[in-house]
Amino acid sequence: MKVGIISINAHTKVLNFASPLHSYAFQQFLLQRGVESVIIDYKPNYYGEYNPRYPYFYHRKHPMENKKKQKAAEHKWLKLFFARRQRFDKFQRFIDKYYVTTERCYNHEMLDREDLGLDCYICATDVIWKCNKKAGFDRGFFLACDSMKGKYKIAYAASRGPVVELSEEKKREFLSYITQFQHISVREKSFGEYISSISDIRPVQVLDPVLLHEKEFYEPIMKRPKRKRGYVLLYVVMESAVPLIELAVDFARKRGLEVIELSENLGDAKIPEGTRHKVVYNIGIEEWLGYMDEAEYIFTNSFHATCFSILFHKQFFVGKRNGDKILSVMEMFGLSDRRVEDCFHGKEYVAEDIDFGPVDQLRHGYMKESEEFILGALEDARRVIDGE
């Protein structure tokens, strides 16, 4: 049985460290259980002509209507010109080194025309089932391209991201896609409840692939920073999070710790003069894991940074983020009280450290359920494909 995985990994505008990681983790998880697969190098329909290695040139070529935003984008990417290139190249080297992938890069139109010769497709995790404002749904992530017709289809840990009210037309389109799947699992409980409310489908909630492994799985690929321990790690993605940044800086200052920031938006907050604050941008996935593991405390609004904080047993605090994906994983592990508003009164730290014993017990239970889902779905696929 030839298995293909399609997900968000290489083609991300923000070069999110976890995007290549979750596909790697999922492919390796399957391989460890005797299932070989190929990751389809897939470019989403909303990606367009974006140049992730040189965003500065892209923004110069595609100016925004808002001149203030255009100027800010040009300033940011000119400042990060060489660091961004280094970061992109490190992402690409990770993919080249660790993925079993298709030789060609595809989009949904190419997958209408070309059959990859696969028997079973898995669309795997992250925000693959969202309805983009301009581009709509991406047929590739729904395994709805012409070459995939009649193939066995599995969804593993699908997510829709922040809730967007669908029009009746879009709701019908969404249903027409998901009813073609033989097995569906979701990452967020609320998404599963939504699907059940509009259909007869009862999705299973499973873990994000990065949590299907123990910490030891990641240690061989980690590249640790020269500065070990004794720092507060700050990792902010997507939305601006000035209050979280300022809180992390104050927290570190009171403990005599340095703040190491791996955020996308540099200069997002006013850092007090004299603060031991270092911004690191030109790193790859292996270095990101190393910085996560060596941190004493982690402040973040990232879903996957939260996952790795749990896996690496880090004392962490979560800032505001659109959608409920972070809240969902925190709830699964009994860690809903790690939101900054629960851990701090003003800037005064009032929480207790996390006891990871009960957390690990829950995680191992979810790991078993997630494994049973995907291996059971693949066994069903094998029987159907073999005509049993």
C-alpha positions as CSV (number, residue, x, y, z in Angstrom):
1,M,0.0,0.0,0.0
2,K,1.5,3.3,-1.1
3,V,0.7,6.1,1.4
4,G,0.9,9.9,0.7
5,I,0.8,12.6,3.3
6,I,-0.3,16.1,2.5
7,S,0.0,19.0,5.0
8,I,1.3,22.4,5.7
9,N,5.1,22.1,6.0
10,A,7.5,23.7,3.5
11,H,5.4,26.5,2.2
12,T,4.6,28.9,5.1
13,K,4.9,32.6,4.9
14,V,6.1,33.0,8.5
15,L,8.5,30.1,8.4
16,N,6.9,28.6,11.5
17,F,9.4,26.2,13.1
18,A,6.7,23.6,13.8
19,S,5.4,23.3,10.3
20,P,8.2,21.1,9.0
21,L,8.4,19.4,12.4
22,H,4.9,18.0,12.6
23,S,5.2,16.4,9.2
24,Y,8.6,14.9,10.1
25,A,7.2,13.6,13.4
26,F,4.2,12.1,11.7
27,Q,6.1,10.4,8.9
28,Q,8.6,9.0,11.4
29,F,5.8,7.8,13.7
30,L,4.3,5.8,10.8
31,L,7.7,4.5,9.8
32,Q,8.5,3.2,13.3
33,R,5.3,1.2,13.0
34,G,6.2,-0.3,9.6
35,V,4.2,2.1,7.4
36,E,6.3,3.8,4.7
37,S,5.0,7.0,3.2
38,V,5.8,10.0,1.0
39,I,5.2,13.6,1.9
40,I,3.7,15.5,-1.0
41,D,5.5,18.7,-1.6
42,Y,2.4,20.8,-1.7
43,K,1.9,24.6,-2.2
44,P,-1.5,25.8,-0.9
45,N,-3.8,27.8,-3.1
46,Y,-3.5,30.9,-1.0
47,Y,0.3,30.9,-1.2
48,G,0.3,32.6,-4.6
49,E,3.7,34.0,-5.7
50,Y,5.0,34.7,-2.2
51,N,8.8,34.4,-1.9
52,P,9.6,33.1,1.6
53,R,13.3,33.4,1.1
54,Y,13.1,37.1,0.0
55,P,9.9,38.7,1.4
56,Y,11.4,42.1,0.8
57,F,11.4,41.6,-3.0
58,Y,7.9,40.2,-2.9
59,H,6.5,43.2,-1.0
60,R,8.2,45.6,-3.4
61,K,6.6,43.7,-6.3
62,H,3.2,43.4,-4.7
63,P,2.6,46.7,-2.8
64,M,-0.3,47.0,-0.4
65,E,-3.1,49.5,-0.7
66,N,-2.3,50.7,2.9
67,K,0.9,52.7,2.4
68,K,1.7,52.7,6.1
69,K,1.6,48.9,6.2
70,Q,3.6,48.7,3.0
71,K,6.4,50.9,4.4
72,A,6.4,48.8,7.6
73,A,6.7,45.5,5.7
74,E,9.5,46.8,3.5
75,H,11.4,48.1,6.6
76,K,11.0,44.8,8.5
77,W,12.1,42.6,5.6
78,L,15.0,44.9,4.6
79,K,16.2,44.7,8.2
80,L,15.9,40.9,8.2
81,F,17.1,40.5,4.6
82,F,20.1,38.2,5.3
83,A,18.8,36.6,8.5
84,R,15.6,35.6,6.7
85,R,17.6,34.0,3.9
86,Q,19.6,32.0,6.4
87,R,16.5,30.9,8.2
88,F,14.8,29.8,5.0
89,D,17.9,27.9,3.9
90,K,18.0,26.1,7.3
91,F,14.3,25.1,6.9
92,Q,15.0,23.7,3.4
93,R,18.0,21.8,4.6
94,F,15.9,20.2,7.4
95,I,13.3,19.1,4.8
96,D,15.9,17.8,2.4
97,K,17.6,15.8,5.1
98,Y,14.7,14.3,7.0
99,Y,11.8,14.0,4.6
100,V,10.9,11.3,2.2
101,T,9.1,13.6,-0.2
102,T,8.0,13.9,-3.8
103,E,10.6,15.2,-6.3
104,R,8.2,17.8,-7.7
105,C,6.2,20.5,-6.0
106,Y,2.5,20.4,-6.6
107,N,-0.6,22.6,-6.3
108,H,-4.2,21.6,-6.5
109,E,-4.4,22.1,-10.3
110,M,-1.4,19.9,-10.9
111,L,-2.9,17.2,-8.7
112,D,-6.0,17.3,-10.9
113,R,-3.9,16.3,-13.9
114,E,-1.2,14.0,-12.4
115,D,-1.8,10.8,-10.5
116,L,1.0,10.1,-8.1
117,G,0.3,6.4,-8.0
118,L,-0.7,6.4,-4.4
119,D,-3.3,4.1,-2.9
120,C,-4.1,6.0,0.4
121,Y,-3.9,9.7,1.2
122,I,-3.6,11.2,4.7
123,C,-4.2,15.0,5.2
124,A,-2.3,15.6,8.4
125,T,-2.8,18.4,10.9
126,D,-2.6,22.0,11.4
127,V,-4.9,24.6,9.9
128,I,-5.6,22.7,6.7
129,W,-9.4,22.9,6.7
130,K,-9.8,26.6,7.0
131,C,-11.8,28.8,4.6
132,N,-9.4,31.5,3.4
133,K,-11.1,34.9,2.8
134,K,-9.9,35.2,-0.7
135,A,-9.0,31.7,-1.9
136,G,-11.7,29.7,-0.1
137,F,-11.0,26.1,0.8
138,D,-7.9,24.4,-0.5
139,R,-9.0,21.2,-2.4
140,G,-5.6,19.7,-2.0
141,F,-5.9,19.6,1.8
142,F,-9.3,18.0,1.4
143,L,-7.9,15.3,-0.9
144,A,-10.5,16.5,-3.5
145,C,-8.3,16.7,-6.6
146,D,-9.2,14.7,-9.6
147,S,-6.2,12.3,-9.3
148,M,-7.4,11.4,-5.7
149,K,-10.9,10.3,-6.7
150,G,-11.6,6.8,-5.6
151,K,-8.5,6.7,-3.3
152,Y,-8.7,5.8,0.4
153,K,-8.8,9.1,2.4
154,I,-7.8,9.7,6.1
155,A,-7.8,12.9,8.0
156,Y,-5.4,13.0,11.0
157,A,-5.7,15.9,13.5
158,A,-7.3,18.3,11.0
159,S,-7.8,21.9,12.2
160,R,-9.8,24.8,10.9
161,G,-8.1,27.5,13.0
162,P,-10.1,30.4,14.4
163,V,-13.9,30.0,13.9
164,V,-15.2,31.6,10.7
165,E,-18.9,31.5,10.1
166,L,-19.4,29.8,6.8
167,S,-22.1,30.8,4.2
168,E,-24.6,28.1,3.3
169,E,-22.7,27.6,0.0
170,K,-19.4,27.2,1.8
171,K,-20.9,24.8,4.3
172,R,-22.3,22.6,1.5
173,E,-18.8,22.7,-0.1
174,F,-17.2,21.7,3.2
175,L,-19.6,18.8,3.7
176,S,-19.1,17.6,0.1
177,Y,-15.4,17.3,0.8
178,I,-15.4,15.6,4.2
179,T,-18.0,13.0,3.3
180,Q,-15.5,11.6,0.9
181,F,-13.3,10.5,3.8
182,Q,-13.3,7.0,5.3
183,H,-11.8,8.2,8.6
184,I,-11.7,11.7,10.2
185,S,-9.9,12.8,13.3
186,V,-9.5,16.4,14.5
187,R,-7.0,18.2,16.7
188,E,-9.5,20.5,18.5
189,K,-12.5,19.2,20.4
190,S,-14.6,22.2,19.2
191,F,-14.0,21.4,15.6
192,G,-15.1,17.8,16.1
193,E,-18.3,19.1,17.8
194,Y,-18.9,21.5,14.8
195,I,-18.6,18.7,12.3
196,S,-21.0,16.5,14.3
197,S,-23.5,19.3,14.5
198,I,-23.8,19.7,10.7
199,S,-23.4,16.0,9.7
200,D,-23.6,12.4,10.8
201,I,-19.8,12.2,11.1
202,R,-18.3,11.7,14.6
203,P,-14.6,12.7,14.4
204,V,-12.1,11.4,16.9
205,Q,-9.9,13.9,18.8
206,V,-6.2,13.0,18.5
207,L,-2.9,14.5,19.4
208,D,-0.9,16.7,17.1
209,P,1.9,14.6,15.6
210,V,4.7,16.3,17.6
211,L,3.2,14.8,20.7
212,L,3.1,11.2,19.4
213,H,6.8,10.8,20.5
214,E,8.7,11.1,23.7
215,K,11.3,13.8,24.2
216,E,14.1,11.3,23.4
217,F,12.9,11.2,19.8
218,Y,13.9,14.8,19.3
219,E,17.2,14.8,21.2
220,P,19.3,13.5,18.3
221,I,18.4,16.4,16.0
222,M,18.5,19.2,18.6
223,K,21.2,21.8,18.3
224,R,21.6,23.5,21.7
225,P,22.6,27.1,22.1
226,K,26.0,28.0,23.5
227,R,24.3,29.7,26.4
228,K,22.6,26.9,28.4
229,R,19.9,27.3,31.0
230,G,19.2,30.5,33.0
231,Y,17.1,32.3,30.5
232,V,13.4,33.1,29.7
233,L,12.4,32.1,26.2
234,L,9.9,34.3,24.4
235,Y,8.3,33.0,21.3
236,V,5.4,35.0,19.8
237,V,3.8,34.1,16.5
238,M,1.3,35.7,14.2
239,E,-0.6,38.2,16.3
240,S,1.1,41.1,18.0
241,A,1.5,40.4,21.7
242,V,3.0,43.5,23.4
243,P,1.6,42.7,26.9
244,L,3.0,39.2,26.8
245,I,6.5,40.5,25.8
246,E,6.5,43.2,28.5
247,L,5.4,40.6,31.1
248,A,8.1,38.2,30.1
249,V,10.7,41.0,30.3
250,D,9.6,42.0,33.8
251,F,9.4,38.4,35.0
252,A,13.0,37.8,33.8
253,R,14.3,41.0,35.3
254,K,13.0,40.2,38.7
255,R,14.8,36.8,38.6
256,G,18.1,38.1,37.1
257,L,17.5,36.2,33.9
258,E,18.2,37.0,30.3
259,V,15.3,37.1,27.8
260,I,15.9,35.3,24.5
261,E,13.3,36.1,21.9
262,L,12.7,33.9,18.8
263,S,9.7,35.9,17.7
264,E,8.7,36.8,14.1
265,N,7.9,40.4,14.8
266,L,11.0,42.1,16.0
267,G,10.8,45.4,17.9
268,D,7.2,44.5,18.8
269,A,7.4,46.1,22.3
270,K,9.4,48.7,24.1
271,I,12.1,46.9,26.0
272,P,13.3,48.8,29.0
273,E,16.9,50.1,28.7
274,G,19.4,47.8,30.4
275,T,17.2,44.7,29.9
276,R,19.2,41.5,29.1
277,H,17.3,40.9,26.0
278,K,18.5,39.0,22.9
279,V,16.6,38.5,19.6
280,V,17.6,35.4,17.6
281,Y,16.1,35.1,14.2
282,N,18.4,33.2,11.8
283,I,17.9,29.7,13.3
284,G,16.5,26.5,12.0
285,I,14.2,23.8,13.4
286,E,17.0,21.9,15.2
287,E,18.2,25.1,16.9
288,W,14.6,26.1,17.9
289,L,14.2,22.7,19.7
290,G,17.5,23.3,21.5
291,Y,16.5,26.8,22.7
292,M,13.1,25.3,23.9
293,D,14.8,22.5,25.8
294,E,17.4,24.8,27.5
295,A,15.0,27.4,28.6
296,E,14.1,27.8,32.3
297,Y,10.7,29.5,31.5
298,I,8.8,29.9,28.3
299,F,6.3,32.7,27.4
300,T,4.4,32.0,24.2
301,N,1.2,32.3,22.2
302,S,2.2,29.5,19.9
303,F,0.3,26.2,19.8
304,H,3.4,24.1,19.0
305,A,5.6,25.9,21.5
306,T,2.9,25.0,24.1
307,C,3.1,21.3,22.9
308,F,6.9,21.2,23.3
309,S,6.7,23.0,26.7
310,I,4.5,20.1,27.8
311,L,6.7,17.5,26.3
312,F,9.9,19.0,27.6
313,H,8.5,19.6,31.1
314,K,8.9,23.4,31.0
315,Q,7.2,26.0,33.2
316,F,5.3,28.0,30.6
317,F,2.8,30.8,30.3
318,V,0.4,31.3,27.4
319,G,-0.6,34.7,26.0
320,K,-3.7,35.6,24.0
321,R,-4.1,34.1,20.5
322,N,-7.0,34.0,18.1
323,G,-9.0,30.7,18.0
324,D,-9.0,28.0,20.6
325,K,-6.3,25.6,19.5
326,I,-3.9,26.4,22.4
327,L,-6.8,26.4,24.9
328,S,-7.8,23.0,23.6
329,V,-4.5,21.3,24.1
330,M,-4.1,23.0,27.5
331,E,-7.5,21.7,28.5
332,M,-6.6,18.1,27.4
333,F,-3.6,18.1,29.8
334,G,-5.3,19.9,32.7
335,L,-3.2,23.0,32.2
336,S,-5.9,25.6,31.4
337,D,-4.6,27.7,34.3
338,R,-1.3,28.4,32.5
339,R,-2.8,31.4,30.8
340,V,-1.0,34.6,31.8
341,E,-4.2,36.1,33.3
342,D,-4.4,33.1,35.7
343,C,-0.7,33.0,36.5
344,F,-0.2,36.7,37.2
345,H,-2.0,39.4,39.0
346,G,-0.8,42.5,37.2
347,K,2.9,41.6,36.9
348,E,3.0,39.6,40.2
349,Y,3.6,35.9,39.7
350,V,1.0,34.0,41.7
351,A,0.9,30.5,40.2
352,E,2.5,27.2,41.3
353,D,4.9,25.2,39.2
354,I,3.5,22.5,37.1
355,D,3.6,18.9,38.3
356,F,4.2,17.0,35.1
357,G,3.4,13.5,36.6
358,P,-0.4,13.7,36.0
359,V,0.3,15.5,32.7
360,D,2.4,12.6,31.4
361,Q,-0.2,10.1,32.5
362,L,-2.8,12.0,30.4
363,R,-0.4,12.3,27.5
364,H,0.3,8.6,27.4
365,G,-3.4,7.8,27.3
366,Y,-3.9,10.2,24.4
367,M,-0.9,8.8,22.6
368,K,-2.4,5.3,22.8
369,E,-5.8,6.5,21.5
370,S,-4.2,8.5,18.7
371,E,-2.1,5.5,17.6
372,E,-5.1,3.2,17.7
373,F,-7.0,5.7,15.4
374,I,-4.3,6.1,12.7
375,L,-3.1,2.5,12.6
376,G,-6.7,1.2,12.6
377,A,-7.6,3.5,9.8
378,L,-4.5,2.4,7.8
379,E,-5.3,-1.3,8.4
380,D,-8.9,-0.7,7.1
381,A,-7.3,1.0,4.1
382,R,-5.0,-2.0,3.5
383,R,-8.0,-4.4,3.6
384,V,-10.0,-2.4,1.1
385,I,-7.1,-1.9,-1.2
386,D,-6.2,-5.6,-1.1
387,G,-9.8,-6.5,-1.7
388,E,-10.2,-8.5,1.6
